[in-house]
Amino acid sequence: MSRLTVFNDAEPKHPLLESSDVAVITQQLAGAGVQFAKWQARAPVTAESRAEQILAAYSNDIERLKKANGYITVDVISLSPSHPEKQQLRQKFLAEHTHNEDEVRFFVRGQGLFCLHIGAKVYQVLCQQNDLISVPANTPHWFDMGSEPDFTAIRLFNNPDGWVAHFTGNDIASRYPLLAD
């Protein structure tokens, strides 16, 4: 179940808000300039599905987003608990960073925790299967896939180079809860 937890950025142990209600999540994130939505596949998607099958299952939604927001590159990322570099990847994504473009992810299966540092608040968004999140360009954030990552996500980019991070050097991420294993 999707979940939003909002903190004052100086109080990581005392949430201001916790909710699993999709309407509340959507409203709270929209107020912070972040898009959150639910999608449904037109075809079954499993851990064994190939990228082409996954992209075909969501082709209408992908095309709509590409036209509306100018995304030019779309791919599929999958990580499993057997990935040999899972710990290094987790540490890389846990450092606060920004991008010069929106970070758009749709979770086909599994889950991941997006942590957004917006103003004086931290928004932790547990994204699960069928969740779409679009983090605006230049928004400081970090991502936790857990110590045993097991997810597949569609990624959309404005930049043909794909994922390019600019690390902030802020250690704020180390003070907040991680994805429960």
N, C-alpha and C positions, 0 to 999 in steps of 0.2 A: 504494500500500500504506500503510495506517495506520502511524503511528510514534509512539512515546513517547520523549521524552528528559527525564531528570530531572537538575536541577542543585541544588547548594547555592546559595541566593540570593546569596551573596557570591562565587561562583566561576563566572561565566558561560562560561568557556572550557574547563571541565573537567567533562564530564557524569559523574554518578554511575551512570546507567543509560541504556542505549539499547536499544530493542526494537521489532520489528515483529510480534511474536507477540501475537495478539489476546487470548489468555488472560492473558498477562503484563500487557498494557495494562489490561485490565479489572480484574485483581486489584490492580495498583498504584493505579489511580485510585479503586477502591472503598475502599481503605485510607485515601485522602485525602477520602472522602465524595463522590466524583464518580461519576456513572453513565456507563458507556460500553457500547454494545451495537451489534450489527449487525442491520439489517433487510433484507428483500428485498421488492421491489415485486411486486404481483400482475399488473401490466401494464407494458409498455415505457414508459419515460420518456425524453424527449430534451430538448435545449436549446430546442426549439420547443414543447414541451408547455405547455398553458395551466395556470394555477393550479388550476382545477377538476379537470382530469385528474390532476394530481399528487396533490391531496388525496384523490381517489377511489382512486388506486392504493395509498395507505397508510391508508385509512380505518379499518381494523380496529385497527392499531397506534395511530393517533391517538386513537381513542375509548378504547382501553385506558388510555393515558397520561392523558387528560382525566379519566376516572373515578378513577384511582388517585391523581392529584396535584392535582385541582381546577383544571386549566387551563381557561380560559374563552374565550381567543382563539387562533386558529390562522391563520397566513398563510404565504405563499410569498414568498421574496426571491430575486431573480436579479440578478447583476451580470455584465457582460461587459467585455471589453477596450475596447469602444467607448463605455462609459459616460462622459459628459462630466465628471463629478465624481469619477472613480475615485481620483485622488490625494488630494483633500480627504477623502473617505470613509475611505481607508486611514489617513491621519494621525489622524483622529478616533478610529478603533477601536484604534490603536496605543498610545494613552495608557491607563495603568492606571486601571481604574474598577471599580465594584461596581454591583449592582442590588438592589433590595428584594425581588426574586423570583428564582426559578431562571431561568437562561438555558438554554433547551432548543433545540438545533439538530439537525436531521437532514439530512445532505447527500445530496440526490437525485442530484447530479452535481457534478463539479469537486472543489475542495479548499479548506481554510482551516486556519490554524494558531492553535489556542487556547493561550494561555500563562496558567497559573494560578499565582498567588503564594500558596501555602498554608504557613503557618508559616515555616520557614527554608528552604523549597524552592520551586523553580520547575518546574512540570510543563509541558512543551511537547508538545501533542497535535496531530499532523498528522491531521486528519479528512478522509476522502475519501468517495467515493460509497458509500452504504449505512451510513455511520457515524452513530450517535446519541450526542450528548454532552449531559449535563445538569449544568451548573455550579450548585452551590448558591447560594442568595441570600446576599448580602453577602461573596462570595468575590472578593478582588481579582484582576483578570485583564485581559488585552488580547487582541486578535484581529488577525491579519495575513492579508489576502486576497491579498497579492502585488501587484506593480506592474501586472500585467495580469490583474485578477480575472476568473475565469470559473467561476462556480458557481451552483447553485440549491439552496436549503435551505428546509425547512419549519421554522417557528418556532412555539413554543407559549408562551403567557403566562398568568399568573394575573391580570394587570392589563389591563383593557380598553384602556388607553392604549398598550400595547405597550412597545417598547424605551425605557426611561428610565435613563440612566447617571448615576452620581455619581462624578465624577473625583476620584482620591485626591491628585493633585499629586505623587506619587512618580515619579521619572524612571527607575525600574528597567527599564522596557521598552526603553529606549534602549541598554542594556548587553547585550542578548541577541540571538542570531541571528534574522534575519527569514526569511520563507518564500523559498526559492530561486526565482529567476525563470527 
